[in-house]
Amino acid sequence: MQKNIGGTERVIRVVAGLAITSLAFVGPASPWAFLGLVPVATGLMGWCPPYAIFGINTCKKKA
């Protein structure tokens, strides 16, 4: 599993995922809010399975 998510996108994924997950505890309290754990996990790992399938890579290449 090579990293295929860049630094800025990783931060955005984690922050957005935590915001979505927080809806499970505050607000409408829907169990669907736990889907926010997906962007948190991919942001922390730095690897996104759909990106790998479609050949997308936002990670900067090292020279």
Secondary structure, DSSP 8 states (H G I E B T S, - for coil): ----S-HHHHHHHHHHHHHHHHTTTSTT--GGGGGGHHHHHHHHHT--HHHHHHT---S----
